[in-house]
Amino acid sequence: MNWYKIISGRKIPGGRADGKVPSDFNQTLMEEGVEVEKEHTNDKEIAQEITMDHLEESPQYYKKLKEMEKGL
């Protein structure tokens, strides 16, 4: 077992969504976010954790990101 799993149950300790699980979030938004975060990692669990942190910050995070990227 990896040390990070022992300490926090998560691969990335800390973050806005600590204590939450993927099912706490809208599943459509989770799927969309995980696809976006795969740009940074091939690890689905890490992509989920990043997605949850962003969605906890704002449920519209990925919508706003898409709009911002269109403007670039």
Secondary structure, 3 states (H helix, E strand, C coil): CCHHHHHHCCCCCCCCCCCCCHHHCCHHHHHHHHHHHCCCCCCHHHHHHHHHHHHHHCCCHHHHHHHHHHCC
